C-alpha cells in the first residue's frame, strides 16, 4: 500500500513590519477609501458625475481595465513555460505571476463595474449568450480565467499562516496543485482568446478610422506578453532590493528580461510596419484626416512616438538585450518600468484617440465634424486611484504574508 506524503506548508516567520511599510499600507488604504467613496457616488448619481459622454463613452476606467488585464498576462505566460514546456527554472516566478494576474483581473472587474453603470446586471452575460458579440466572448473568457487564477492561488493560500488553523489545508492545497498543468492549458487558451479579442473590439469598428485595423488583436497579445513579464520582473527586483537578497536567481531574471524583450521586439516591429502600411502605403482618407486632427488638437504625437514607441518599447528592448546593461538591477528595473508605461500608453492612446476623432461617415470629411476632447475629472481620478491602490495593497500584503518567493529547493521538496 502506497501513501502520498503531504509536505508541511512553506511557513516562515514574518519579520516585523517596518515603519515605512506601515506608512505605505496606510497611504494605500486612504486612497482605497477615497476610491470607494467616488465609486458609491457614481453608483448613486450615475455616470453624469464623470466627464464621459455619448461621444466619448470610454475613458480612464476602460484604459485602466485594459492595462490591468495586459499587466496580468505574466500569469499565463509563466504558467505555460513552467507547466507546459516543463522549463522548471522559471518555477520561482510562477507565484508572483499568478498573484499579479489575480490582482490585475480583479482590478479590471472593479473598473468595469464602474463603467457599465449597472454592475448588478453583470450576470446577464453568463445567462443570455450572444455568441456573435466580441464583448460577450471577452466577458466569458475573463470570468472563467479569473476562476482559474483563483484556483491557482488557492494552494499558496493554504500553505500560508492564514490557514494554519485548518489541519487539512496542506492536503487540500496539494490536491488542487495536482491540476496545475490542466489550469495552465485552460488559462493559456482563455488568455489568448480574450487578449486578442480586446484588440479585435477596436479593430472591427469600421466607423472609427483610427481603430479599424486588422493588426489590433496581435498588437494587444504581444504588448501584453512584454508588459506582463516586465511587471513580474519589476516586482521581483524591487522585492529583492528591499530584502537585501535575490528572491529569484539572477540568471532567471535575465532570462525573463530576454523573453520580455523578444515579445516587445515583435510588437514594435509590427507596430511600426502597421503604422507605415496604414498611413503611407494605403493612405486611407479617413485615417489621414483623423491623424491630422489628433496632431493638431492633442498631444497624441508626443504620447505615441516618444512614450509608446521610443521610451515604452525601443529603450526597454535595448536594455533587455544589451549584456552590459542587463547586469545592472537598476537598469533592468528601469527597462521594466518603461515597458509597463508603454503598454499602458498603448491602451490609453487606442481608447481615447480613437474616440476624440469624430465618426467619419464619409471618407475625407472628418474635418467637418466638431472636434471632441476628454479629460477625466476628480471623480474618475479618485476611483482610478482607489482601484490601483487596491492592486498595490494586495501585492504588498500578498508578498509579505504568503510564500510567494520560496526557494527552488523548497518548491521541489514541496511538489
C-alpha positions in Angstrom: 0.0 0.0 0.0 1.4 3.3 -1.1 0.9 6.6 0.7 1.2 10.1 -0.5 3.4 12.3 1.6 2.0 15.8 2.1 4.8 18.2 2.9 4.2 20.8 5.5 3.3 24.3 4.2 6.2 26.6 3.4 5.7 28.8 6.6 8.4 31.2 7.6 8.1 33.7 10.4 7.2 37.1 9.2 9.6 39.9 10.0 8.1 42.8 11.9 6.6 45.4 9.7 8.9 48.4 9.3 7.6 51.9 9.8 8.0 52.6 6.1 5.8 49.6 5.2 3.1 50.7 7.7 3.1 54.2 6.2 2.8 52.7 2.7 -0.1 50.5 3.7 -1.8 53.4 5.5 -1.4 55.6 2.4 -2.9 53.0 0.1 -5.7 52.4 2.5 -6.6 56.1 2.4 -6.7 56.1 -1.4 -8.9 53.0 -1.4 -11.4 54.6 0.9 -11.4 57.7 -1.3 -11.9 55.4 -4.4 -14.8 53.6 -2.6 -16.5 57.0 -1.9 -16.1 58.0 -5.6 -17.5 54.7 -6.7 -20.5 54.9 -4.4 -21.3 58.4 -5.7 -21.1 57.1 -9.3 -23.5 54.2 -8.4 -25.9 56.6 -6.8 -25.9 59.5 -9.2 -24.8 57.8 -12.4 -22.1 58.4 -15.0 -23.3 62.0 -15.3 -20.8 62.8 -12.5 -18.0 62.0 -14.9 -16.7 63.7 -18.0 -17.8 60.7 -20.1 -20.3 61.5 -22.8 -22.2 59.8 -25.7 -19.4 60.9 -27.9 -16.6 59.7 -25.6 -18.2 56.9 -23.6 -14.9 55.1 -22.8 -12.3 56.9 -20.7 -9.8 56.5 -17.9 -11.6 53.4 -16.4 -11.6 51.5 -19.7 -7.9 52.3 -20.2 -7.3 51.0 -16.6 -9.3 47.9 -17.4 -7.3 47.1 -20.5 -4.0 47.9 -18.8 -4.7 45.8 -15.7 -5.6 42.8 -17.9 -2.4 43.2 -20.0 -0.1 43.6 -17.0 -1.7 40.4 -15.5 -0.7 38.5 -18.6 2.5 37.3 -17.0 0.4 34.6 -15.2 -0.5 32.6 -18.4 3.0 33.1 -19.9 4.9 31.9 -16.9 2.5 29.1 -16.2 2.7 27.9 -19.8 6.6 28.0 -19.7 6.8 26.1 -16.4 3.9 23.6 -16.7 3.6 23.1 -20.4 7.1 23.5 -21.7 8.4 22.0 -18.4 11.1 24.7 -18.0 11.4 24.4 -14.3 14.0 27.1 -13.7 11.2 29.7 -14.1 9.2 28.0 -11.3 10.2 30.6 -8.6 8.5 33.3 -10.8 5.2 31.4 -11.1 3.6 32.5 -7.9 4.2 36.2 -8.3 2.9 36.0 -11.8 -0.3 34.3 -10.7 -0.7 36.8 -7.8 -0.2 39.7 -10.3 -2.7 38.1 -12.7 -5.3 37.7 -9.9 -4.9 41.3 -8.8 -4.9 42.6 -12.4 -8.0 40.8 -13.4 -9.9 41.7 -10.2 -8.9 45.3 -10.7 -10.2 45.2 -14.3 -13.5 43.9 -12.9 -13.8 46.8 -10.5 -13.1 49.2 -13.3 -15.8 47.6 -15.5 -18.3 47.6 -12.6 -17.9 51.4 -12.5 -18.0 51.9 -16.3 -21.1 49.8 -17.1 -23.2 51.7 -14.7 -25.3 48.7 -13.7 -22.9 46.1 -12.2 -26.0 44.3 -10.8 -26.7 43.1 -14.3 -23.2 41.6 -14.9 -24.7 38.1 -14.6 -26.7 38.7 -17.8 -23.7 37.8 -19.9 -23.4 34.4 -18.2 -27.1 33.6 -18.8 -28.1 35.4 -22.0 -25.4 34.3 -24.5 -24.6 36.3 -27.6 -22.1 34.3 -29.5 -21.8 37.0 -32.2 -20.5 39.6 -29.8 -16.8 40.1 -29.2 -17.5 41.8 -25.8 -19.6 38.8 -24.7 -16.7 36.5 -25.6 -14.3 38.7 -23.6 -16.7 38.7 -20.6 -16.9 34.9 -20.6 -13.2 34.3 -21.0 -12.3 36.9 -18.3 -14.7 35.3 -15.8 -13.5 31.8 -16.5 -9.8 32.8 -16.4 -10.3 34.7 -13.2 -11.7 31.5 -11.8 -8.6 29.6 -13.0 -6.4 32.2 -11.3 -8.3 31.8 -8.1 -7.7 28.1 -8.2 -4.0 28.6 -8.9 -3.8 30.9 -6.0 -5.5 28.5 -3.6 -2.5 26.3 -2.8 -0.4 29.4 -2.0 -3.1 30.5 0.5 -3.4 27.1 2.1 0.4 26.9 2.6 0.4 30.3 4.4 -0.1 31.1 8.1 -3.6 32.3 7.3 -4.8 28.7 7.2 -2.6 27.3 9.9 -5.8 26.8 12.0 -7.1 24.2 9.5 -5.1 20.9 9.7 -6.4 19.7 6.3 -5.2 22.9 4.4 -1.9 21.4 3.2 -3.8 18.3 1.8 -6.3 20.5 0.0 -3.6 22.7 -1.4 -1.7 19.7 -2.6 -4.8 18.2 -4.2 -5.5 21.4 -6.1 -1.9 21.7 -7.2 -2.1 18.4 -8.9 -4.2 20.0 -11.6 -1.9 22.9 -12.2 -1.0 21.6 -15.6 -4.7 21.5 -16.6 -5.1 25.0 -15.3 -2.1 26.2 -17.4 -3.7 24.7 -20.6 -7.1 26.2 -19.9 -5.5 29.5 -18.8 -3.4 29.8 -22.0 -6.4 29.2 -24.2 -8.6 31.7 -22.4 -5.9 34.3 -22.2 -5.0 34.2 -25.9 -8.7 34.4 -26.7 -9.6 37.5 -24.6 -6.3 39.3 -25.1 -6.7 39.1 -28.8 -10.4 39.9 -28.6 -9.7 43.1 -26.7 -7.8 44.3 -29.7 -10.5 43.0 -32.0 -13.0 45.1 -30.1 -11.3 48.1 -31.6 -10.1 46.6 -34.8 -13.5 45.7 -36.2 -15.1 49.2 -35.8 -15.1 50.5 -39.3 -16.7 53.8 -38.4 -13.6 54.7 -36.2 -10.8 55.3 -38.6 -8.0 55.0 -36.0 -9.4 51.8 -34.7 -10.2 49.9 -37.8 -7.1 47.8 -38.1 -6.6 44.1 -38.6 -3.4 44.1 -36.6 -5.0 45.2 -33.4 -5.5 41.6 -31.9 -1.9 40.7 -32.5 -0.6 44.0 -31.1 -2.6 43.5 -27.9 -1.3 40.0 -27.4 2.4 40.9 -28.0 2.3 44.0 -25.8 0.5 42.1 -23.1 3.2 39.4 -23.2 6.0 42.0 -22.9 4.2 44.1 -20.3 3.1 41.2 -18.1 6.6 39.7 -17.9 8.1 43.2 -17.3 5.7 43.7 -14.4 6.8 40.3 -12.9 10.4 41.3 -13.4 10.0 44.8 -11.8 8.2 43.5 -8.7 10.7 40.7 -8.2 13.7 43.0 -8.5 12.0 45.6 -6.2 11.4 42.9 -3.5 15.0 41.7 -3.9 16.3 45.2 -3.3 14.1 45.7 -0.3 15.0 42.4 1.3 18.7 42.8 0.5 18.9 39.4 -1.3 17.8 37.9 -4.6 14.4 36.1 -4.1 14.9 34.6 -7.6 18.2 33.7 -9.2 19.8 36.4 -11.2 20.1 34.2 -14.2 16.4 33.6 -14.2 15.7 37.3 -14.1 17.9 37.9 -17.1 16.1 35.1 -19.0 12.7 36.7 -18.1 14.1 40.1 -19.4 15.2 38.4 -22.6 11.8 36.9 -23.2 10.1 40.2 -22.5 12.5 41.9 -24.8 11.7 39.4 -27.6 7.9 40.0 -27.2 8.5 43.8 -27.2 10.6 43.4 -30.3 7.9 41.6 -32.3 5.4 44.1 -31.0 7.5 47.1 -32.1 8.2 45.6 -35.5 4.5 45.0 -36.2 3.6 48.4 -34.7 5.9 50.4 -37.0 5.2 48.3 -40.1 1.5 48.6 -39.5 1.8 52.3 -39.0 3.6 52.7 -42.3 1.1 50.5 -44.1 -1.9 52.3 -42.6 -0.6 55.9 -43.1 1.6 55.8 -46.2 1.1 52.7 -48.3 -2.7 52.7 -48.1 -3.3 56.4 -47.5 -6.9 55.9 -46.3 -8.5 59.4 -46.4 -10.4 58.8 -43.1 -7.3 57.8 -41.2 -5.2 60.5 -42.7 -7.7 63.3 -41.7 -8.2 61.7 -38.3 -4.5 61.8 -37.6 -4.3 65.4 -38.7 -7.0 66.3 -36.2 -5.1 64.4 -33.4 -1.8 66.0 -34.1 -3.4 69.5 -34.2 -5.6 69.2 -31.2 -4.0 66.8 -28.8 -0.6 65.6 -27.5 -1.0 62.3 -29.5 2.2 62.9 -31.4 4.2 63.0 -28.1 2.4 60.2 -26.4 2.6 57.9 -29.4 6.2 58.5 -30.7 8.0 59.5 -27.5 6.2 57.4 -24.8 4.6 54.5 -26.6 7.3 53.8 -29.2 10.6 55.2 -28.0 10.5 55.1 -24.2 7.9 52.3 -23.9 9.3 49.9 -26.5 12.7 50.7 -28.0 14.5 51.7 -24.8 13.4 48.6 -22.9 14.4 46.4 -25.9 17.9 47.9 -25.9 18.2 47.4 -22.1 16.9 43.8 -22.1 19.2 42.8 -25.0 22.4 44.6 -24.0 24.5 42.3 -21.7 26.3 45.2 -20.0 23.0 47.0 -19.2 21.3 43.8 -18.1 23.9 43.3 -15.4 22.6 46.3 -13.5 19.4 45.7 -11.5 18.6 49.3 -11.7 18.7 49.3 -15.5 16.5 46.2 -15.6 14.0 47.9 -13.3 14.1 51.0 -15.5 13.5 48.9 -18.6 10.6 47.0 -17.0 9.1 50.2 -15.7 9.3 51.8 -19.2 7.8 48.7 -20.8 4.9 48.9 -18.4 4.4 52.5 -19.2 4.4 51.7 -22.9 1.8 49.1 -22.5 -0.5 51.4 -20.5 0.1 54.2 -23.1 -0.9 51.9 -26.0 -4.3 51.2 -24.2 -4.8 54.9 -23.5 -3.9 56.1 -27.0 -6.0 53.4 -28.6 -9.1 54.1 -26.5 -9.0 57.9 -26.2 -7.5 58.9 -29.5 -10.0 56.7 -31.4 -12.9 58.4 -29.7 -11.9 62.0 -29.8 -11.6 61.8 -33.6 -15.2 62.2 -34.8 -17.0 59.4 -36.6 -16.2 59.6 -40.3 -19.4 58.8 -42.1 -17.9 59.8 -45.4 -14.2 59.4 -46.1 -12.3 62.7 -46.2 -15.0 64.7 -44.4 -13.9 64.2 -40.7 -12.8 67.8 -40.6 -16.4 68.9 -41.0 -17.5 67.4 -37.6 -16.9 69.0 -34.2 -13.7 68.1 -32.6 -14.0 66.4 -29.2 -11.9 66.4 -26.1 -11.8 64.3 -22.9 -10.1 64.9 -19.6 -11.0 62.7 -16.6 -12.4 64.7 -13.6 -11.8 64.2 -9.9 -14.4 61.5 -9.5 -12.9 59.4 -12.2 -9.3 60.0 -10.9 -10.4 59.2 -7.4 -12.0 55.9 -8.4 -9.0 55.1 -10.6 -6.6 55.8 -7.7 -8.7 53.6 -5.4 -8.5 50.6 -7.8 -4.8 51.0 -8.4 -4.2 51.2 -4.7 -6.2 48.0 -4.2 -3.9 46.2 -6.5 -0.8 47.6 -4.9 -2.0 46.8 -1.4 -2.9 43.3 -2.4 0.5 42.9 -3.9 2.2 44.3 -0.8 0.3 42.1 1.6 0.5 39.1 -0.6 4.2 39.2 -0.8 4.5 39.9 3.0 2.1 37.2 4.3 2.2 34.5 1.6 5.1 32.2 0.4 5.3 34.0 -3.0 9.0 33.6 -3.3 10.0 30.2 -1.9 13.4 28.8 -2.9 13.7 26.3 -5.7 14.7 23.7 -3.2 11.6 24.3 -1.1 9.4 24.2 -4.2 11.0 20.9 -5.4 10.6 19.3 -2.0 7.0 20.5 -1.7 5.8 19.5 -5.1 
